[in-house]
């Protein structure tokens, strides 16, 4: 938690993060301000994700919050374990204990249930809940989705009215007048490139070779044609903000008749798209861009693995797409060189891919594969997002931008200390993307250097949405937005509507957005994105814990990923699974050195810090806490 650099006066708005031990923190809407501690007495009436009005005060040298009032409750459903409290039953949750209303007959102490809050806690009362869903006396892997949906207040279904509206608007795909006014790109060899399990295809690409270099076409599903501002579907999408992706399951932002059908760019099927056409020379300079509504028909549904195979071995199964693919690879190499020249922050932090059986039980954990084919699509999407953002900025009107601000000096100092610990003869003086990129490049040449990526990522501010073009530090770009995924991200849908108005393709019935309205949408979408990411990580972590139960007592090679006063966070690289090694389980006596972020053995000089390799034994697992404990092998 950073410290404020100036006095904060007046009431501010923020979101509560409650700790199971009773206290809480408030995360201000204004991310330039620090998080603040909320003591247990005030936190008693608060719950996770509550929106509060507060002001700063300093207590015992720490930045604290004085809560004025709860503006909006963040959740209506809680998960917990039933306990006996005198003659009545209580529900023990991460938000505290709640008396259970009524006298449910089938539940007993020790049972797990989800319950709806019928009375929120205040200074005098603990609140009250009514049981909604019964899970039994112990939780199982099959319950993970339900638990996450309840815990993070996610929407998993659509109302009858919303589904009926989606069926109605889907029929407008056959509108002959709409088809006539669109630019016909059906003969252009557009292809989609996605993962093996992808179901919604919202972007298609094509590259042609030109005298000046290359012409890139990025065709994005025209969701805004079907989802009108203020409609039931629009309100449902705004309320969700984003699709949520769990291992083996998706909670879509839009009903499937749109997300997996008429808005999905499936091969051989005619679809409406909003297309960005970009001319790029052989030095990577963007010469010209154009935007228009189009009628497309993708020529192939490719996977990352297929394109990777063609790239690596020129496999014959894609021989018919040789010229289009060779053009894509040629443009990618140019864009990649331009990216490196800008000094983009490329983090090497593999995600954990969890494989499940039909019952949702994890069968395997491993680092997710990432090929150049992933980077190719990423570069093309970034190119489209850049030119759309520039178009919005040059209009001098409020827009919707993806903003990533530079890190604070405090985070940079932590990175510099880690550089000294790893023996890397570099340090960051001026806070620029190039300075960070140079450090990341050096990290590949030292033992444990890859863990520096985690440290640098921790130093970064969180990207968010804003109506003002403040630039994107991580991508080293002045202009950036999200345009390419309107099926699964609400800000992209807003950007499509704004862009259509700028190019004269908005309908007379389409409503204009005021700057204040865009600010509220940007704030809500940023919060919804964070909530969805937390929910996704929560489910992945539970699946990892279920999987690791079969490895209790097993030995693994691990690497220190972070150091705290209580012990070492260790990652098992072959599984991409992290656990905690308490300092008391280390053999010998170690002192914690907070400056060097390491444990030093006494007597002696042996040091355990970020990047240190150590064999560990899997000692204990708590699925409910999402924690795995190791001991030194």
C-alpha positions as CSV (number, residue, x, y, z in Angstrom):
1,X,0.0,0.0,0.0
2,X,1.5,3.3,-1.1
3,X,1.5,6.4,1.1
4,X,-0.3,9.6,0.1
5,X,2.0,12.4,-1.0
6,X,-0.5,15.1,-0.1
7,X,-3.4,15.7,2.2
8,X,-6.7,14.3,1.0
9,X,-9.7,16.4,1.9
10,X,-13.4,15.7,1.6
11,X,-15.4,12.6,1.0
12,X,-14.2,10.1,-1.7
13,X,-15.7,7.0,-3.2
14,X,-14.2,3.5,-3.1
15,X,-14.7,-0.2,-3.1
16,X,-14.2,-2.4,0.0
17,X,-11.9,-5.4,0.2
18,X,-12.6,-7.3,3.4
19,X,-10.1,-9.5,5.1
20,X,-11.4,-12.8,6.8
21,X,-9.7,-11.5,10.0
22,X,-12.3,-8.7,10.3
23,X,-10.5,-5.6,9.1
24,X,-10.8,-4.2,5.5
25,X,-9.2,-1.9,2.9
26,X,-10.9,0.6,0.6
27,X,-9.7,0.9,-3.0
28,X,-10.4,4.5,-4.1
29,X,-12.2,5.1,-7.5
30,X,-9.4,7.6,-8.1
31,X,-6.5,5.2,-8.6
32,X,-3.9,8.0,-8.1
33,X,-4.9,7.9,-4.4
34,X,-3.7,5.2,-1.9
35,X,-5.6,2.3,-0.5
36,X,-6.7,2.9,3.1
37,X,-7.1,0.6,6.1
38,X,-10.5,0.2,7.7
39,X,-10.4,-1.0,11.4
40,X,-12.5,-4.0,12.6
41,X,-15.0,-1.7,14.4
42,X,-16.0,0.0,11.2
43,X,-15.6,-3.1,9.0
44,X,-18.3,-4.9,11.0
45,X,-21.0,-3.2,8.9
46,X,-19.2,-3.7,5.6
47,X,-19.0,-6.5,3.1
48,X,-16.7,-7.3,0.2
49,X,-17.2,-5.1,-2.9
50,X,-19.4,-2.6,-1.0
51,X,-19.2,0.9,-2.4
52,X,-18.5,3.5,0.3
53,X,-18.0,7.2,0.9
54,X,-15.0,7.8,3.1
55,X,-12.2,10.2,4.0
56,X,-8.6,9.7,4.8
57,X,-7.1,10.0,8.3
58,X,-3.7,9.1,9.7
59,X,-3.7,6.6,12.6
60,X,-0.5,5.1,14.2
61,X,1.5,6.1,11.1
62,X,-0.7,4.3,8.6
63,X,-3.2,5.6,6.0
64,X,-6.6,4.8,7.4
65,X,-10.2,5.5,6.3
66,X,-13.1,7.0,8.2
67,X,-16.2,5.5,6.6
68,X,-19.0,8.0,6.1
69,X,-21.7,5.7,4.6
70,X,-22.3,2.7,2.4
71,X,-23.4,4.0,-1.0
72,X,-24.2,0.6,-2.6
73,X,-24.0,-3.0,-1.4
74,X,-21.6,-5.1,-3.5
75,X,-23.1,-8.6,-3.1
76,X,-26.4,-10.1,-2.2
77,X,-25.4,-13.8,-1.9
78,X,-22.8,-15.3,0.4
79,X,-21.3,-18.7,0.8
80,X,-20.4,-20.3,4.1
81,X,-20.5,-23.1,6.6
82,X,-23.4,-23.6,9.0
83,X,-22.6,-23.3,12.7
84,X,-24.7,-23.7,15.9
85,X,-25.1,-20.4,17.8
86,X,-27.1,-21.1,21.0
87,X,-30.5,-22.4,19.9
88,X,-30.2,-21.0,16.4
89,X,-28.1,-21.4,13.3
90,X,-25.5,-19.0,12.0
91,X,-23.6,-18.9,8.7
92,X,-19.8,-18.4,8.9
93,X,-18.6,-16.5,5.8
94,X,-15.6,-14.5,4.6
95,X,-17.7,-11.4,5.4
96,X,-18.4,-12.5,9.0
97,X,-21.1,-14.5,10.8
98,X,-24.7,-14.1,9.7
99,X,-27.7,-15.4,11.7
100,X,-29.8,-17.7,9.5
101,X,-33.4,-16.5,9.1
102,X,-36.2,-19.0,9.8
103,X,-35.6,-22.6,10.7
104,X,-34.4,-24.6,7.6
105,X,-35.0,-28.3,8.4
106,X,-32.6,-30.0,6.1
107,X,-29.4,-28.1,7.1
108,X,-27.2,-29.0,10.0
109,X,-24.0,-27.6,11.6
110,X,-21.1,-28.3,9.3
111,X,-23.1,-28.0,6.1
112,X,-22.1,-25.7,3.3
113,X,-24.7,-23.4,1.8
114,X,-25.1,-20.3,-0.2
115,X,-27.6,-17.7,1.2
116,X,-29.2,-14.5,0.2
117,X,-28.7,-11.4,2.5
118,X,-32.0,-10.2,3.7
119,X,-30.7,-7.8,6.2
120,X,-27.2,-6.2,5.8
121,X,-24.9,-5.7,8.9
122,X,-24.8,-2.3,10.6
123,X,-23.3,-1.0,13.8
124,X,-25.8,-2.8,16.0
125,X,-26.8,-6.0,14.1
126,X,-24.8,-8.7,12.3
127,X,-27.2,-8.9,9.4
128,X,-29.4,-11.9,8.4
129,X,-29.5,-14.4,5.6
130,X,-31.9,-16.9,4.0
131,X,-30.5,-20.2,2.7
132,X,-30.8,-20.6,-1.1
133,X,-28.6,-23.5,-2.1
134,X,-27.4,-26.5,-0.2
135,X,-24.0,-28.1,-1.0
136,X,-23.8,-30.8,1.6
137,X,-21.4,-31.5,4.4
138,X,-18.3,-30.9,2.2
139,X,-17.5,-29.1,-0.9
140,X,-16.5,-30.9,-4.1
141,X,-14.8,-29.9,-7.4
142,X,-18.3,-29.8,-9.1
143,X,-19.3,-27.0,-6.7
144,X,-16.4,-24.6,-7.7
145,X,-18.4,-22.7,-10.4
146,X,-21.4,-22.2,-8.1
147,X,-19.2,-21.0,-5.3
148,X,-17.4,-18.5,-7.6
149,X,-20.7,-17.3,-9.1
150,X,-22.1,-16.6,-5.6
151,X,-18.9,-15.2,-4.1
152,X,-18.3,-12.8,-7.0
153,X,-22.0,-12.0,-7.7
154,X,-21.8,-13.1,-11.3
155,X,-24.7,-13.5,-13.7
156,X,-25.0,-17.0,-15.2
157,X,-28.2,-16.7,-17.1
158,X,-30.4,-14.3,-19.0
159,X,-34.1,-13.5,-18.5
160,X,-36.8,-14.7,-20.8
161,X,-37.2,-11.2,-22.1
162,X,-33.5,-10.8,-22.8
163,X,-33.4,-14.2,-24.6
164,X,-36.5,-13.2,-26.7
165,X,-34.9,-9.9,-27.7
166,X,-31.7,-11.8,-28.7
167,X,-33.7,-14.1,-30.9
168,X,-35.5,-11.2,-32.5
169,X,-32.4,-9.1,-33.3
170,X,-30.6,-12.1,-34.6
171,X,-33.1,-12.3,-37.5
172,X,-31.9,-8.8,-38.6
173,X,-28.9,-10.6,-40.2
174,X,-31.2,-11.2,-43.2
175,X,-32.1,-7.5,-43.6
176,X,-31.4,-6.9,-47.4
177,X,-31.1,-3.1,-47.0
178,X,-28.4,-3.5,-44.3
179,X,-26.5,-5.9,-46.5
180,X,-26.6,-3.5,-49.5
181,X,-25.0,-0.6,-47.8
182,X,-22.1,-2.6,-46.3
183,X,-18.7,-3.0,-48.1
184,X,-18.6,-6.5,-49.6
185,X,-15.4,-8.3,-48.3
186,X,-16.7,-11.8,-48.9
187,X,-13.9,-12.6,-51.4
188,X,-11.2,-11.3,-49.1
189,X,-9.3,-14.3,-47.5
190,X,-10.2,-13.4,-43.9
191,X,-9.4,-16.1,-41.4
192,X,-9.9,-16.5,-37.6
193,X,-7.1,-17.8,-35.4
194,X,-8.1,-18.9,-31.9
195,X,-7.6,-21.6,-29.3
196,X,-8.7,-25.2,-29.9
197,X,-11.7,-24.8,-27.5
198,X,-12.8,-21.3,-28.7
199,X,-16.5,-20.9,-29.5
200,X,-17.0,-17.2,-30.0
201,X,-14.9,-15.8,-32.9
202,X,-15.1,-12.0,-32.8
203,X,-12.1,-11.1,-34.9
204,X,-10.9,-12.1,-38.4
205,X,-7.7,-11.0,-40.2
206,X,-6.3,-10.8,-43.7
207,X,-3.0,-9.3,-45.0
208,X,-2.3,-8.4,-48.6
209,X,1.2,-7.5,-50.0
210,X,1.4,-4.0,-51.5
211,X,4.1,-1.9,-53.2
212,X,4.4,0.2,-50.0
213,X,4.4,-2.8,-47.6
214,X,1.3,-4.5,-46.4
215,X,-2.4,-3.8,-46.0
216,X,-3.9,-5.3,-42.8
217,X,-7.6,-5.9,-42.5
218,X,-9.0,-6.5,-39.0
219,X,-12.7,-7.4,-39.2
220,X,-14.6,-7.4,-35.9
221,X,-18.1,-8.7,-35.3
222,X,-20.5,-5.8,-35.6
223,X,-22.2,-6.5,-32.2
224,X,-23.4,-2.8,-32.0
225,X,-25.7,-3.5,-35.0
226,X,-27.6,-6.1,-33.0
227,X,-27.3,-4.6,-29.4
228,X,-28.8,-1.2,-29.4
229,X,-28.1,1.4,-26.8
230,X,-30.6,1.2,-23.9
231,X,-32.0,-2.1,-25.0
232,X,-32.6,-5.1,-22.7
233,X,-29.5,-6.8,-24.1
234,X,-27.4,-3.6,-23.7
235,X,-28.4,-3.3,-20.1
236,X,-27.6,-6.9,-19.5
237,X,-24.2,-6.5,-21.1
238,X,-23.4,-3.3,-19.2
239,X,-24.4,-5.0,-15.9
240,X,-21.9,-7.9,-16.6
241,X,-19.2,-5.7,-18.3
242,X,-17.3,-8.8,-19.5
243,X,-17.6,-12.5,-20.2
244,X,-16.0,-14.7,-17.5
245,X,-13.9,-17.7,-18.5
246,X,-13.4,-20.6,-16.1
247,X,-11.7,-23.8,-16.9
248,X,-14.3,-25.7,-18.9
249,X,-17.0,-23.1,-18.7
250,X,-17.8,-19.6,-19.8
251,X,-20.3,-17.1,-18.5
252,X,-21.0,-15.0,-21.6
253,X,-21.7,-11.3,-21.6
254,X,-24.3,-11.8,-24.4
255,X,-26.8,-14.7,-25.0
256,X,-25.4,-17.6,-27.1
257,X,-27.6,-16.9,-30.1
258,X,-25.4,-13.7,-30.5
259,X,-22.1,-14.7,-28.9
260,X,-21.8,-18.1,-30.5
261,X,-24.0,-17.6,-33.6
262,X,-24.8,-14.4,-35.6
263,X,-22.0,-12.4,-34.0
264,X,-19.5,-15.2,-34.2
265,X,-17.3,-15.1,-37.4
266,X,-17.7,-18.8,-38.3
267,X,-16.1,-20.1,-41.5
268,X,-18.2,-20.0,-44.7
269,X,-21.1,-18.0,-43.0
270,X,-21.9,-14.4,-44.0
271,X,-21.5,-12.0,-41.1
272,X,-21.8,-8.3,-40.4
273,X,-18.5,-6.7,-39.3
274,X,-16.9,-3.4,-38.5
275,X,-13.5,-3.4,-40.3
276,X,-10.3,-1.5,-39.7
277,X,-8.1,-1.3,-42.9
278,X,-4.5,-0.3,-42.2
279,X,-1.6,0.4,-44.5
280,X,1.8,-0.3,-43.0
281,X,5.1,0.3,-44.7
282,X,8.2,-2.0,-44.4
283,X,9.6,0.1,-41.5
284,X,6.4,-0.5,-39.4
285,X,5.1,3.1,-40.0
286,X,1.3,3.4,-40.2
287,X,0.5,5.2,-43.4
288,X,-3.3,5.2,-43.6
289,X,-6.3,3.8,-41.9
290,X,-10.0,3.5,-42.8
291,X,-13.0,2.2,-41.0
292,X,-16.3,0.9,-42.4
293,X,-19.2,-1.5,-41.9
294,X,-18.7,-4.7,-44.0
295,X,-20.2,-8.0,-45.0
296,X,-17.7,-10.8,-44.6
297,X,-17.3,-14.5,-44.9
298,X,-14.3,-16.0,-43.2
299,X,-12.4,-18.5,-45.4
300,X,-11.0,-20.7,-42.5
301,X,-11.2,-21.3,-38.8
302,X,-7.6,-21.8,-37.8
303,X,-6.0,-22.6,-34.4
304,X,-2.9,-21.3,-32.9
305,X,-1.4,-24.7,-33.1
306,X,-2.2,-25.1,-36.8
307,X,-0.5,-21.7,-37.6
308,X,2.4,-22.6,-35.3
309,X,2.8,-25.9,-37.2
310,X,2.7,-24.1,-40.6
311,X,5.2,-21.5,-39.4
312,X,7.6,-24.0,-38.0
313,X,7.4,-26.8,-40.5
314,X,5.4,-25.4,-43.5
315,X,2.8,-28.2,-42.9
316,X,0.9,-29.2,-46.0
317,X,-2.6,-29.0,-44.4
318,X,-2.6,-25.2,-44.8
319,X,-1.0,-25.2,-48.3
320,X,-4.1,-23.5,-49.7
321,X,-3.6,-20.6,-47.4
322,X,0.1,-20.2,-48.1
323,X,0.1,-16.7,-49.6
324,X,-2.3,-15.2,-46.9
325,X,-0.3,-16.8,-44.1
326,X,3.1,-15.8,-45.6
327,X,1.8,-12.2,-45.8
328,X,0.7,-12.3,-42.2
329,X,4.1,-13.6,-41.1
330,X,5.9,-10.9,-43.1
331,X,3.8,-8.2,-41.5
332,X,4.2,-9.7,-38.0
333,X,8.0,-9.5,-38.3
334,X,7.8,-5.8,-39.2
335,X,5.4,-5.1,-36.3
336,X,7.5,-7.1,-33.9
337,X,10.6,-5.1,-34.8
338,X,8.7,-1.9,-34.3
339,X,7.4,-3.2,-30.9
340,X,11.0,-3.9,-29.7
341,X,12.2,-0.4,-30.9
342,X,9.4,1.2,-28.8
343,X,10.4,-0.7,-25.7
344,X,7.3,-2.7,-25.0
345,X,7.1,-4.6,-21.7
346,X,7.0,-8.3,-22.7
347,X,6.3,-10.4,-19.6
348,X,7.2,-14.1,-19.6
349,X,4.7,-15.3,-17.0
350,X,3.1,-18.5,-18.2
351,X,-0.5,-19.1,-17.1
352,X,-1.7,-22.4,-15.7
353,X,-3.8,-24.5,-18.0
354,X,-6.1,-26.8,-16.1
355,X,-7.5,-29.9,-17.8
356,X,-10.8,-31.3,-16.4
357,X,-12.8,-34.5,-16.8
358,X,-16.5,-34.5,-17.5
359,X,-17.3,-34.0,-13.8
360,X,-15.1,-30.9,-13.4
361,X,-12.4,-32.8,-11.6
362,X,-8.9,-31.6,-12.6
363,X,-6.7,-34.2,-14.4
364,X,-3.7,-32.2,-15.3
365,X,-2.0,-28.8,-14.6
366,X,0.7,-27.3,-16.8
367,X,2.0,-24.0,-18.2
368,X,-0.2,-22.9,-21.1
369,X,1.6,-23.1,-24.4
370,X,2.3,-19.7,-26.1
371,X,3.5,-19.7,-29.6
372,X,4.4,-17.0,-32.1
373,X,1.0,-17.5,-33.6
374,X,-0.5,-16.0,-30.4
375,X,1.9,-13.0,-30.7
376,X,0.9,-12.6,-34.4
377,X,-2.8,-12.1,-33.6
378,X,-1.9,-10.0,-30.6
379,X,0.1,-7.6,-32.8
380,X,-2.7,-7.3,-35.4
381,X,-5.3,-6.6,-32.6
382,X,-2.9,-4.0,-31.1
383,X,-2.6,-2.3,-34.5
384,X,-6.4,-2.1,-34.9
385,X,-6.8,-0.8,-31.3
386,X,-4.1,1.9,-32.0
387,X,-5.7,3.4,-35.1
388,X,-9.2,3.4,-33.6
389,X,-7.9,5.1,-30.5
390,X,-6.1,7.8,-32.6
391,X,-9.4,8.3,-34.5
392,X,-11.2,8.9,-31.2
393,X,-8.5,11.2,-29.9
394,X,-8.4,13.3,-33.0
395,X,-12.1,13.9,-32.8
396,X,-11.5,15.9,-29.6
397,X,-14.6,14.3,-28.1
398,X,-14.9,12.0,-25.0
399,X,-14.0,8.5,-25.9
400,X,-13.3,5.1,-24.2
401,X,-9.6,4.4,-23.9
402,X,-7.6,1.6,-22.4
403,X,-5.2,3.5,-20.1
404,X,-2.0,2.2,-18.4
405,X,-0.2,4.9,-16.4
406,X,3.5,4.8,-15.4
407,X,4.5,3.2,-12.1
408,X,5.2,5.1,-9.0
409,X,8.8,5.6,-7.9
410,X,8.3,3.3,-4.9
411,X,7.6,0.4,-7.2
412,X,10.7,1.3,-9.3
413,X,12.9,1.3,-6.2
414,X,11.8,-2.2,-5.4
415,X,12.7,-3.3,-8.9
416,X,16.1,-1.7,-8.6
417,X,16.7,-3.6,-5.3
418,X,15.8,-6.8,-7.0
419,X,18.2,-6.1,-9.8
420,X,21.0,-5.7,-7.3
421,X,20.0,-8.9,-5.6
422,X,20.2,-10.8,-8.9
423,X,23.5,-9.3,-9.8
424,X,22.1,-7.5,-12.9
425,X,24.3,-4.5,-13.6
426,X,21.3,-2.3,-14.6
427,X,19.0,0.0,-12.8
428,X,16.0,2.2,-13.7
429,X,16.5,5.9,-13.3
430,X,14.1,7.5,-15.7
431,X,10.6,5.8,-15.7
432,X,10.1,4.9,-19.3
433,X,8.9,1.7,-21.1
434,X,12.3,1.4,-22.7
435,X,14.1,1.3,-19.4
436,X,11.9,-1.5,-18.1
437,X,12.1,-3.4,-21.4
438,X,15.9,-3.3,-21.2
439,X,15.8,-4.8,-17.8
440,X,13.5,-7.6,-18.9
441,X,15.9,-8.3,-21.7
442,X,18.8,-8.7,-19.3
443,X,16.7,-11.0,-17.0
444,X,17.0,-13.9,-19.5
445,X,20.8,-14.1,-18.9
446,X,20.9,-14.7,-15.2
447,X,19.8,-17.6,-13.0
448,X,16.3,-16.9,-11.6
449,X,16.0,-13.9,-13.8
450,X,12.5,-14.8,-15.0
451,X,11.2,-14.1,-11.6
452,X,12.1,-10.5,-12.1
453,X,9.1,-10.4,-14.5
454,X,6.9,-10.9,-11.4
455,X,8.6,-8.1,-9.5
456,X,8.2,-5.7,-12.5
457,X,4.6,-6.6,-13.0
458,X,3.9,-5.9,-9.3
459,X,5.4,-2.5,-9.7
460,X,3.0,-1.6,-12.5
461,X,-0.3,0.2,-12.1
462,X,-3.4,-1.7,-13.1
463,X,-4.7,-0.9,-16.6
464,X,-8.2,0.6,-16.6
465,X,-10.8,2.3,-18.8
466,X,-11.1,6.1,-19.0
467,X,-12.8,8.6,-21.4
468,X,-9.5,10.5,-21.6
469,X,-6.5,9.4,-23.8
470,X,-3.7,9.1,-21.2
471,X,-1.7,6.5,-23.1
472,X,-0.6,3.0,-22.4
473,X,2.8,2.7,-20.6
474,X,3.2,-1.1,-21.0
475,X,2.7,-1.0,-24.8
476,X,4.6,2.3,-25.1
477,X,1.7,3.8,-27.1
478,X,0.2,7.3,-27.0
479,X,-3.1,6.0,-28.3
480,X,-4.8,2.8,-27.2
481,X,-8.3,1.4,-26.8
482,X,-10.2,-1.9,-26.8
483,X,-12.0,-2.3,-30.1
484,X,-11.5,-6.0,-31.0
485,X,-13.7,-8.0,-28.6
486,X,-17.2,-6.6,-28.4
487,X,-18.7,-10.1,-27.9
488,X,-17.0,-10.4,-24.5
489,X,-16.1,-6.8,-23.4
490,X,-18.6,-4.0,-23.0
491,X,-16.0,-1.1,-23.5
492,X,-15.3,-2.5,-27.0
493,X,-19.1,-2.2,-27.7
494,X,-19.0,1.4,-26.6
495,X,-16.0,2.0,-28.9
496,X,-17.8,0.6,-31.9
497,X,-20.7,2.9,-31.3
498,X,-18.4,6.0,-30.9
499,X,-16.5,5.0,-34.0
500,X,-19.6,4.6,-36.1
501,X,-20.7,8.1,-35.2
502,X,-17.3,9.5,-36.2
503,X,-17.5,7.7,-39.6
504,X,-21.1,8.7,-40.3
505,X,-22.5,5.2,-39.8
506,X,-24.5,5.7,-36.6
507,X,-28.3,5.3,-36.9
508,X,-30.5,8.2,-36.2
509,X,-32.0,6.3,-33.3
510,X,-28.6,5.7,-31.7
511,X,-28.1,7.8,-28.5
512,X,-25.0,10.0,-27.9
513,X,-22.9,9.5,-24.9
514,X,-22.1,12.4,-22.5
515,X,-18.6,12.6,-21.0
516,X,-20.0,12.0,-17.4
517,X,-21.9,8.9,-18.7
518,X,-18.7,7.5,-20.3
519,X,-16.8,8.1,-17.1
520,X,-19.3,6.1,-15.1
521,X,-19.3,3.3,-17.7
522,X,-15.4,3.3,-17.7
523,X,-15.3,3.0,-13.9
524,X,-17.9,0.3,-13.7
525,X,-16.3,-1.7,-16.5
526,X,-12.9,-1.4,-14.8
527,X,-14.4,-2.8,-11.6
528,X,-16.2,-5.6,-13.4
529,X,-13.1,-6.6,-15.2
530,X,-11.2,-6.8,-11.9
531,X,-14.0,-8.8,-10.3
532,X,-14.1,-11.2,-13.3
533,X,-10.3,-11.7,-13.1
534,X,-10.5,-12.4,-9.4
535,X,-13.3,-15.0,-10.0
536,X,-11.3,-16.7,-12.8
537,X,-8.2,-16.9,-10.6
538,X,-10.3,-18.1,-7.7
539,X,-11.6,-21.1,-9.7
540,X,-8.2,-21.9,-11.2
541,X,-6.7,-21.9,-7.7
542,X,-9.4,-24.2,-6.4
543,X,-8.8,-26.6,-9.3
544,X,-5.0,-26.5,-8.6
545,X,-5.7,-27.4,-5.0
546,X,-7.9,-30.3,-5.9
547,X,-5.3,-31.5,-8.4
548,X,-2.4,-31.3,-5.9
549,X,-4.2,-33.4,-3.3
550,X,-3.0,-36.5,-5.2
551,X,0.6,-35.2,-4.7
552,X,0.5,-34.8,-0.9
553,X,3.9,-36.0,0.3
554,X,5.5,-35.8,-3.2
555,X,8.7,-34.0,-3.9
556,X,9.1,-31.3,-6.6
557,X,11.7,-28.9,-8.0
558,X,10.5,-25.4,-7.1
559,X,11.7,-21.8,-7.5
560,X,11.2,-18.9,-5.1
561,X,8.7,-16.5,-6.7
562,X,8.4,-14.0,-3.8
563,X,9.6,-13.5,-0.3
564,X,7.7,-12.4,2.8
565,X,8.7,-12.2,6.5
566,X,6.7,-15.3,7.2
567,X,8.3,-17.5,4.5
568,X,8.8,-18.2,0.8
569,X,6.3,-18.3,-2.1
570,X,7.5,-21.2,-4.3
571,X,6.4,-22.1,-7.8
572,X,6.6,-25.6,-9.3
573,X,7.5,-24.7,-13.0
574,X,6.4,-28.0,-14.5
575,X,2.9,-27.5,-13.1
576,X,2.7,-23.7,-13.0
577,X,1.4,-24.1,-9.4
578,X,2.4,-21.9,-6.5
579,X,2.6,-22.7,-2.8
580,X,4.0,-21.3,0.5
581,X,7.0,-22.6,2.4
582,X,6.9,-21.2,6.0
583,X,10.2,-20.1,7.4
584,X,10.0,-22.4,10.4
585,X,10.1,-25.4,8.1
586,X,13.5,-24.4,6.7
587,X,16.5,-26.4,8.0
588,X,18.8,-24.2,10.0
589,X,18.3,-20.6,11.3
590,X,17.4,-17.9,8.8
591,X,17.0,-14.2,9.2
592,X,14.6,-12.2,7.0
593,X,16.3,-9.3,5.1
594,X,13.5,-7.0,4.0
595,X,15.9,-4.8,2.0
596,X,17.3,-7.6,0.0
597,X,14.0,-9.5,0.0
598,X,15.7,-12.7,1.1
599,X,16.3,-15.1,4.0
600,X,20.0,-15.3,5.1
601,X,21.3,-18.3,7.0
602,X,23.0,-17.7,10.3
603,X,25.8,-18.5,10.7
604,X,26.9,-18.4,7.1
605,X,26.0,-16.5,3.9
606,X,23.6,-18.8,2.2
607,X,20.7,-16.7,0.9
608,X,17.2,-17.7,-0.2
609,X,15.7,-15.1,-2.4
610,X,13.6,-14.6,-5.6
611,X,14.9,-17.0,-8.2
612,X,16.5,-19.5,-5.7
613,X,15.8,-23.1,-6.7
614,X,14.8,-25.5,-3.9
615,X,13.3,-29.0,-3.7
616,X,10.0,-29.0,-1.7
617,X,7.5,-31.5,-0.3
618,X,3.8,-30.9,-0.6
619,X,2.7,-30.8,3.0
620,X,-0.8,-29.5,3.3
621,X,-3.6,-28.2,1.1
622,X,-6.7,-26.2,1.9
623,X,-9.1,-25.9,-1.0
624,X,-11.3,-23.5,0.9
625,X,-8.4,-21.1,1.6
626,X,-6.9,-21.8,-1.9
627,X,-3.6,-22.5,-0.2
628,X,-0.9,-25.1,-0.7
629,X,1.9,-25.4,1.9
630,X,5.4,-26.8,1.3
631,X,8.3,-27.9,3.5
632,X,11.9,-28.1,2.5
633,X,12.8,-31.5,1.0
